[in-house]
Amino acid sequence: MAQGNSATRVLTASLIGTTIEFFDFYIYATAAVLVFPKLFFPSSDANTAVLQSLATFALAFFARPVGAALFGHFGDRIGRKATLVAALMTMGPSTVAIGFLPTYAQIGILAPILLALFRFGQGLGLGGEWGGAVLLATENAPPGKRAWYGMFPQMGAPIGFLLSSGTFLILSKNLTDEQFFDFGWRIPFIASAVLVFVGLYVRLKIEETPAFLEAIQKNQRVQMPMMEVLTKHTSTLVLATLLSITTFAVFYLMTVFTLSWGTSVLHYPRSSFLIAQMIGVLFFAIGVPISGMLSDKFGCGKVLIVTMLSAVVFGLLFAPLFTSGSWLTTVVFLAIGLLLMGFTYGPLGTALGQLFPTAVRYTGSSLAFTLAGILGASLAPYIATWLATNYGLEFVGYYLSAAATISLLALLAVHNRLLKHA
C-alpha cells in the first residue's frame, strides 16, 4: 500500500465518495417519480408526465459513458486521486443546482431544459466516480483481499439509497403535501453540498495507488486510453458491459419502477412503500459484503454466475410476489430482489478491474460499467412501465430474466479469465 495510505483512509475515501454520488443520484430518481412530473412536466395525463420525467432520469445514463471516457482518460494518464476529486466536483454542484431550479409554472419550458442539463452533469460526474473509487480500493488491497476491498465503494450504493429514501420519508412525514411540493423536495438536493465538502476533504488526504505508481515507473501508460480500449480490448469491453447489465436492471426495476407502480397503480401510500424499499435495501447492503467474502474464497466469476441464475428464476416470480396485495409480501419481494442486487453488485467492480490491464483499467472498467447503465438501467423504468401497462406485470419479470440470461452468457465467456485472478 502506498506510503501514508492506511487501509482505513483508503476504504473511507472510496466509500464516502460513492455514498455521496449515489445519494445525489437517488434523490433525483425519487424526485423523478414523486415530484418532477407535477412541477416540471405539467400534462393533462399523469402517466405522460411520469414518462417525460423518467426520460430525464434516463439522460444521466447516456452522460455516464462521456464521463467515463473523459475521467477515465485522466485517471489512466495523471492518476486516480486527482480524477476522483474532479468527478466529485462535477456531480456535486449539478445536484445542488437542481435544488434551486424554478418550476415550469415560474419559467415555462426553460425549467425542464435546465433540469435535463443538470441531470446530464450528474451523469457525467458519476461516470468518472465509480471506476476510480473501485480502483482506489482494489489497487491498494493486500493479497487475497481484493474482492473484500472492492466491495467497500459498492456499499456506497445502499447507504446512499437509505439516506435519500430516509430523507424523503422524513420530509413526507413532517410536511404537508403543499409544503413538500412547494419547498420540501429541494432540501436534500441543497443539503448534499455538505456531503460533497466532506467527501472532498477525505479525497484530498489520500495518495496515489501503488498499481498506478508502478505503471508510471515501468512506462506503461498509453497516450489515448480510450482508443486503446476500443481497438485492442474490444471483445473484453463488450463482454464486460453485457455481464454488468443485470446489476442495473434489477436495481432500477426494484426501486424506481416499483415505487412508481406501487404508489400509482397498486395504491400503496408513498410513506409505507418507501419504508418497504428501505427494508429491502438493508438486504442489498447485507448482500454486498457477503458476496465480497465469497468472491475472495471462490472467485468473482462463480459468485456472479450463481447470482445470475437466481435472477432468472426471480424474474419468473416477479408479478405474483408484487401483486399479492400484502404489504408484508411486498417487503419480501423487495428484499429478495435487492439481496440479489447486492450479490451482483458486490463483486462487480473487482471483476471488471480484473478484465483490463492497469494502463487502461480506469477507462475500460468505467466504460463497461456506464455502457451497461445505458443498456440495463437508463430506460428500464420506462420500458417496464410500458410493458406492465400494455402486457401485464409478468412481462416486466420476463424482461428481468432476459437481462440475467444475457449477463450469464457473458460471464461464462470470461469465466476462465476471472479464475486466473481469483
C-alpha positions as CSV (number, residue, x, y, z in Angstrom):
1,M,0.0,0.0,0.0
2,A,1.3,3.5,-0.8
3,Q,3.1,5.2,2.0
4,G,0.6,7.2,4.0
5,N,-2.4,5.3,2.6
6,S,-3.7,3.4,5.6
7,A,-6.4,0.8,5.0
8,T,-8.9,3.0,6.9
9,R,-8.1,6.1,4.9
10,V,-8.4,4.2,1.5
11,L,-11.6,2.4,2.3
12,T,-13.2,5.5,3.8
13,A,-12.3,7.6,0.8
14,S,-13.7,5.0,-1.6
15,L,-16.9,4.5,0.5
16,I,-17.7,8.1,1.3
17,G,-17.3,9.3,-2.3
18,T,-19.7,6.7,-3.8
19,T,-22.1,7.2,-0.9
20,I,-22.3,10.9,-1.8
21,E,-22.5,10.2,-5.5
22,F,-25.3,7.6,-5.1
23,F,-27.2,9.8,-2.6
24,D,-27.2,12.6,-5.2
25,F,-28.3,10.1,-7.9
26,Y,-31.1,8.5,-5.9
27,I,-32.7,11.7,-4.7
28,Y,-33.1,12.6,-8.3
29,A,-34.6,9.1,-9.0
30,T,-37.1,9.5,-6.2
31,A,-38.0,13.0,-7.2
32,A,-38.4,11.9,-10.8
33,V,-41.3,9.7,-9.6
34,L,-42.8,11.8,-6.8
35,V,-42.1,15.5,-7.7
36,F,-40.9,16.3,-11.2
37,P,-44.0,15.1,-13.1
38,K,-46.1,17.6,-11.3
39,L,-43.7,20.6,-11.1
40,F,-41.6,20.3,-14.3
41,F,-43.8,18.3,-16.8
42,P,-47.4,19.5,-16.4
43,S,-49.7,17.4,-18.5
44,S,-53.4,16.6,-18.6
45,D,-52.4,12.9,-18.5
46,A,-50.5,11.9,-15.3
47,N,-48.9,8.8,-17.0
48,T,-47.5,11.0,-19.8
49,A,-45.9,13.4,-17.2
50,V,-44.3,10.5,-15.4
51,L,-42.9,9.1,-18.6
52,Q,-41.4,12.5,-19.5
53,S,-39.9,12.8,-16.1
54,L,-38.4,9.3,-16.4
55,A,-36.9,10.3,-19.7
56,T,-34.8,12.9,-17.9
57,F,-33.8,10.2,-15.4
58,A,-32.5,8.2,-18.3
59,L,-30.5,11.1,-19.6
60,A,-27.8,10.7,-17.0
61,F,-27.1,7.2,-18.1
62,F,-26.2,8.5,-21.6
63,A,-23.9,11.1,-19.9
64,R,-22.1,8.4,-18.0
65,P,-20.0,7.0,-20.9
66,V,-18.9,10.6,-21.7
67,G,-17.8,10.9,-18.1
68,A,-16.2,7.5,-18.2
69,A,-14.2,8.4,-21.3
70,L,-13.3,11.9,-20.0
71,F,-12.3,11.0,-16.4
72,G,-11.0,7.6,-17.5
73,H,-8.5,9.3,-19.8
74,F,-7.1,11.4,-17.0
75,G,-7.4,8.6,-14.4
76,D,-5.2,6.4,-16.6
77,R,-2.9,9.3,-17.6
78,I,-2.4,11.5,-14.5
79,G,-3.7,9.3,-11.6
80,R,-6.7,8.1,-9.7
81,K,-6.7,10.7,-6.9
82,A,-6.9,13.9,-8.9
83,T,-9.5,12.4,-11.2
84,L,-11.7,11.3,-8.3
85,V,-11.7,14.8,-6.9
86,A,-12.7,16.3,-10.3
87,A,-15.5,13.7,-10.7
88,L,-16.9,14.6,-7.3
89,M,-16.8,18.3,-8.1
90,T,-18.7,17.7,-11.3
91,M,-21.6,15.9,-9.8
92,G,-22.0,17.8,-6.6
93,P,-22.7,21.3,-8.0
94,S,-25.1,19.8,-10.5
95,T,-27.1,18.3,-7.7
96,V,-27.2,21.4,-5.6
97,A,-28.3,23.5,-8.7
98,I,-31.3,21.2,-9.2
99,G,-32.5,22.2,-5.7
100,F,-32.6,25.9,-6.7
101,L,-34.3,25.4,-10.0
102,P,-37.5,27.4,-10.7
103,T,-40.5,25.3,-11.8
104,Y,-42.4,25.1,-15.1
105,A,-45.1,27.5,-13.6
106,Q,-42.3,30.1,-12.9
107,I,-40.2,30.0,-16.1
108,G,-42.0,27.7,-18.5
109,I,-40.2,25.4,-20.9
110,L,-36.8,26.6,-19.6
111,A,-37.4,24.7,-16.4
112,P,-37.3,21.1,-17.8
113,I,-34.4,22.1,-20.1
114,L,-32.3,23.2,-17.1
115,L,-33.4,20.1,-15.2
116,A,-32.1,18.0,-18.1
117,L,-28.9,19.9,-18.3
118,F,-28.0,19.5,-14.6
119,R,-29.2,15.8,-14.8
120,F,-26.6,15.4,-17.5
121,G,-24.0,16.9,-15.2
122,Q,-24.9,14.3,-12.5
123,G,-24.3,11.5,-15.0
124,L,-21.1,13.0,-16.2
125,G,-19.6,13.0,-12.7
126,L,-20.9,9.6,-11.8
127,G,-19.4,8.2,-15.0
128,G,-15.9,9.1,-13.7
129,E,-16.6,8.4,-10.0
130,W,-17.4,4.7,-9.8
131,G,-14.4,3.3,-11.6
132,G,-11.9,5.4,-9.7
133,A,-13.4,4.6,-6.4
134,V,-13.2,0.8,-7.1
135,L,-9.6,1.1,-8.3
136,L,-8.6,3.2,-5.3
137,A,-9.8,0.2,-3.1
138,T,-8.7,-2.8,-5.2
139,E,-5.3,-1.4,-6.2
140,N,-4.5,-0.8,-2.5
141,A,-5.7,-4.3,-1.5
142,P,-3.4,-6.8,0.2
143,P,-3.2,-10.3,-1.4
144,G,-6.4,-12.4,-1.1
145,K,-8.5,-9.4,-0.1
146,R,-9.1,-7.7,-3.5
147,A,-12.9,-8.5,-3.6
148,W,-13.3,-7.5,0.1
149,Y,-11.7,-4.2,-0.5
150,G,-13.6,-3.8,-3.8
151,M,-16.9,-4.1,-2.1
152,F,-16.4,-1.0,0.1
153,P,-17.1,1.5,-2.7
154,Q,-20.1,-0.7,-3.7
155,M,-21.5,-0.2,-0.2
156,G,-22.0,3.4,-1.1
157,A,-25.0,2.4,-3.2
158,P,-27.2,1.0,-0.4
159,I,-26.0,3.6,2.1
160,G,-26.7,6.4,-0.4
161,F,-30.1,5.0,-1.1
162,L,-31.0,4.6,2.5
163,L,-30.0,8.2,3.1
164,S,-32.0,9.5,0.2
165,S,-35.1,7.4,0.9
166,G,-34.9,8.3,4.6
167,T,-34.7,12.0,3.8
168,F,-37.8,11.9,1.6
169,L,-39.6,9.8,4.2
170,I,-38.8,12.3,7.0
171,L,-40.0,15.1,4.7
172,S,-43.2,13.3,3.8
173,K,-43.9,12.6,7.5
174,N,-43.3,16.2,8.7
175,L,-44.6,18.3,5.8
176,T,-48.0,18.7,4.3
177,D,-48.2,17.8,0.6
178,E,-48.4,21.5,-0.2
179,Q,-45.2,22.2,1.8
180,F,-43.4,19.2,0.3
181,F,-44.1,20.3,-3.3
182,D,-43.5,24.0,-2.5
183,F,-40.1,23.7,-0.9
184,G,-39.5,20.4,0.9
185,W,-38.3,18.4,-2.1
186,R,-35.5,20.9,-2.6
187,I,-33.9,20.3,0.8
188,P,-32.0,17.0,0.1
189,F,-30.6,18.5,-3.2
190,I,-29.3,21.6,-1.4
191,A,-28.1,19.7,1.7
192,S,-25.9,17.5,-0.5
193,A,-23.5,20.4,-0.6
194,V,-22.4,19.5,2.9
195,L,-21.7,15.9,1.9
196,V,-19.7,17.0,-1.1
197,F,-17.4,19.1,1.1
198,V,-16.8,16.2,3.5
199,G,-16.0,13.9,0.5
200,L,-13.7,16.4,-1.0
201,Y,-11.8,16.7,2.3
202,V,-11.3,12.9,2.6
203,R,-10.3,12.5,-1.1
204,L,-7.6,15.2,-0.8
205,K,-6.0,13.3,2.1
206,I,-5.2,10.1,0.1
207,E,-2.2,9.3,-2.0
208,E,-1.9,7.6,-5.4
209,T,-2.4,3.9,-5.7
210,P,0.7,1.5,-5.9
211,A,-0.5,0.0,-9.2
212,F,-0.6,3.4,-10.9
213,L,2.7,4.4,-9.5
214,E,4.2,1.1,-10.8
215,A,2.7,1.8,-14.2
216,I,4.5,5.2,-14.3
217,Q,7.8,3.6,-13.2
218,K,7.5,0.9,-15.9
219,N,6.4,3.5,-18.5
220,Q,3.2,1.5,-19.2
221,R,0.8,4.5,-19.6
222,V,-0.7,4.9,-23.0
223,Q,-1.4,8.2,-24.8
224,M,-5.1,7.5,-25.6
225,P,-6.6,5.0,-23.1
226,M,-10.0,5.3,-24.8
227,M,-8.7,4.3,-28.2
228,E,-6.6,1.5,-26.6
229,V,-9.7,0.0,-25.1
230,L,-11.8,0.4,-28.2
231,T,-9.2,-1.1,-30.6
232,K,-7.2,-3.6,-28.5
233,H,-9.8,-4.7,-25.9
234,T,-13.0,-4.6,-27.9
235,S,-14.3,-8.0,-27.0
236,T,-13.4,-7.5,-23.4
237,L,-15.4,-4.2,-23.3
238,V,-18.4,-5.8,-24.9
239,L,-18.5,-8.8,-22.6
240,A,-17.8,-6.7,-19.5
241,T,-20.7,-4.5,-20.5
242,L,-23.1,-7.4,-21.0
243,L,-22.2,-9.1,-17.8
244,S,-23.0,-5.9,-15.9
245,I,-26.4,-5.1,-17.3
246,T,-28.4,-7.2,-14.8
247,T,-26.9,-5.3,-11.9
248,F,-28.5,-2.1,-13.3
249,A,-31.8,-3.7,-14.5
250,V,-32.6,-5.4,-11.2
251,F,-31.8,-2.3,-9.1
252,Y,-33.8,0.2,-11.1
253,L,-36.7,-2.2,-11.5
254,M,-36.8,-2.8,-7.8
255,T,-36.5,0.8,-6.8
256,V,-37.7,3.4,-9.4
257,F,-40.2,1.2,-11.3
258,T,-41.7,-0.5,-8.2
259,L,-42.0,2.9,-6.4
260,S,-43.9,4.4,-9.4
261,W,-46.1,1.3,-10.0
262,G,-46.7,0.6,-6.3
263,T,-47.9,4.1,-5.4
264,S,-49.8,5.0,-8.6
265,V,-51.3,1.6,-9.7
266,L,-51.3,-0.6,-6.6
267,H,-52.2,2.4,-4.5
268,Y,-49.7,1.9,-1.7
269,P,-49.2,5.1,0.4
270,R,-46.0,6.8,-0.5
271,S,-44.5,6.6,3.0
272,S,-45.3,2.9,3.5
273,F,-43.8,1.9,0.2
274,L,-40.6,4.0,0.9
275,I,-40.4,2.1,4.2
276,A,-40.7,-1.2,2.4
277,Q,-38.0,-0.2,0.0
278,M,-35.7,0.8,2.8
279,I,-36.1,-2.6,4.4
280,G,-35.3,-4.2,1.0
281,V,-32.2,-2.0,0.7
282,L,-31.0,-3.3,4.0
283,F,-30.8,-6.7,2.3
284,F,-28.9,-5.1,-0.6
285,A,-26.4,-3.8,2.0
286,I,-26.1,-7.3,3.5
287,G,-25.5,-8.9,0.2
288,V,-22.6,-6.7,-0.8
289,P,-20.1,-7.8,2.0
290,I,-21.2,-11.4,1.9
291,S,-20.6,-11.5,-1.8
292,G,-17.2,-9.9,-1.3
293,M,-16.2,-12.5,1.2
294,L,-17.5,-15.4,-1.0
295,S,-15.7,-13.9,-4.0
296,D,-12.3,-13.9,-2.3
297,K,-12.9,-17.5,-1.4
298,F,-14.5,-18.9,-4.6
299,G,-13.8,-16.2,-7.2
300,C,-15.9,-13.4,-8.5
301,G,-16.9,-15.4,-11.6
302,K,-18.6,-18.2,-9.7
303,V,-20.4,-15.9,-7.3
304,L,-21.8,-13.9,-10.2
305,I,-22.8,-16.9,-12.2
306,V,-24.9,-18.4,-9.4
307,T,-26.4,-14.9,-8.8
308,M,-27.5,-14.6,-12.4
309,L,-29.1,-18.0,-12.4
310,S,-31.0,-16.9,-9.3
311,A,-32.1,-13.7,-11.1
312,V,-33.5,-15.6,-14.0
313,V,-35.7,-17.6,-11.6
314,F,-36.7,-14.4,-9.6
315,G,-37.9,-12.8,-12.8
316,L,-40.5,-15.5,-13.2
317,L,-41.8,-14.8,-9.7
318,F,-41.8,-11.0,-10.2
319,A,-45.5,-10.5,-10.9
320,P,-47.0,-13.0,-8.4
321,L,-45.0,-11.6,-5.5
322,F,-45.5,-7.9,-6.4
323,T,-49.3,-8.1,-6.9
324,S,-50.1,-10.2,-3.8
325,G,-51.9,-7.2,-2.2
326,S,-50.0,-7.8,1.1
327,W,-47.5,-5.2,2.3
328,L,-45.5,-7.9,4.0
329,T,-45.3,-10.0,0.9
330,T,-44.2,-6.9,-1.0
331,V,-41.4,-6.4,1.6
332,V,-40.3,-10.0,1.0
333,F,-40.4,-9.3,-2.8
334,L,-38.3,-6.2,-2.5
335,A,-35.9,-7.9,0.0
336,I,-35.2,-10.9,-2.4
337,G,-34.7,-8.7,-5.4
338,L,-32.4,-6.3,-3.6
339,L,-30.5,-9.1,-2.0
340,L,-29.8,-10.4,-5.5
341,M,-28.7,-6.8,-6.4
342,G,-26.2,-7.0,-3.5
343,F,-24.8,-10.2,-4.8
344,T,-24.4,-8.9,-8.4
345,Y,-23.0,-5.5,-7.3
346,G,-20.6,-6.5,-4.6
347,P,-18.1,-8.4,-6.8
348,L,-18.7,-6.4,-10.0
349,G,-16.1,-3.7,-9.6
350,T,-13.4,-6.2,-8.7
351,A,-14.4,-8.4,-11.7
352,L,-14.4,-5.6,-14.2
353,G,-11.0,-4.4,-12.9
354,Q,-9.5,-7.9,-13.3
355,L,-10.5,-7.9,-17.0
356,F,-8.4,-4.9,-18.0
357,P,-4.7,-4.1,-17.7
358,T,-3.5,-1.4,-15.3
359,A,-2.7,1.1,-18.1
360,V,-6.4,1.2,-19.3
361,R,-8.2,-0.1,-16.2
362,Y,-9.9,3.1,-15.2
363,T,-11.1,3.8,-18.7
364,G,-12.1,0.2,-19.5
365,S,-13.9,-0.7,-16.3
366,S,-15.7,2.7,-16.2
367,L,-16.8,2.4,-19.8
368,A,-18.1,-1.1,-19.3
369,F,-20.0,0.0,-16.2
370,T,-21.5,3.1,-17.8
371,L,-22.4,1.4,-21.1
372,A,-24.2,-1.3,-19.0
373,G,-26.1,1.5,-17.3
374,I,-27.5,2.6,-20.7
375,L,-28.5,-1.0,-21.7
376,G,-29.6,-2.1,-18.3
377,A,-31.0,0.9,-16.4
378,S,-31.4,4.1,-18.5
379,L,-34.7,3.0,-20.0
380,A,-35.6,0.2,-17.6
381,P,-38.3,2.1,-15.6
382,Y,-39.7,3.4,-18.9
383,I,-39.7,0.0,-20.6
384,A,-41.1,-1.7,-17.5
385,T,-43.9,0.8,-17.2
386,W,-44.8,0.4,-20.9
387,L,-44.7,-3.4,-20.6
388,A,-46.8,-3.5,-17.4
389,T,-49.3,-1.1,-18.9
390,N,-49.7,-2.9,-22.2
391,Y,-49.0,-6.6,-21.4
392,G,-49.0,-7.0,-17.7
393,L,-46.5,-7.2,-14.8
394,E,-45.4,-10.7,-15.7
395,F,-43.6,-9.2,-18.8
396,V,-41.5,-7.0,-16.5
397,G,-40.4,-10.2,-14.9
398,Y,-39.6,-11.7,-18.3
399,Y,-37.6,-8.6,-19.1
400,L,-35.5,-9.1,-16.0
401,S,-35.0,-12.8,-16.7
402,A,-33.8,-12.0,-20.2
403,A,-31.3,-9.5,-18.9
404,A,-30.0,-12.0,-16.4
405,T,-29.6,-14.6,-19.2
406,I,-27.5,-12.2,-21.3
407,S,-25.3,-11.5,-18.3
408,L,-24.9,-15.2,-17.6
409,L,-23.7,-15.9,-21.1
410,A,-21.2,-13.1,-21.0
411,L,-19.9,-14.3,-17.6
412,L,-19.4,-17.8,-19.0
413,A,-17.4,-16.3,-21.8
414,V,-14.9,-14.6,-19.4
415,H,-15.1,-17.1,-16.6
416,N,-11.6,-18.5,-17.2
417,R,-10.0,-15.1,-17.2
418,L,-11.6,-14.3,-13.9
419,L,-10.4,-17.6,-12.4
420,K,-6.8,-16.6,-13.2
421,H,-7.2,-13.6,-10.9
422,A,-9.2,-15.3,-8.1
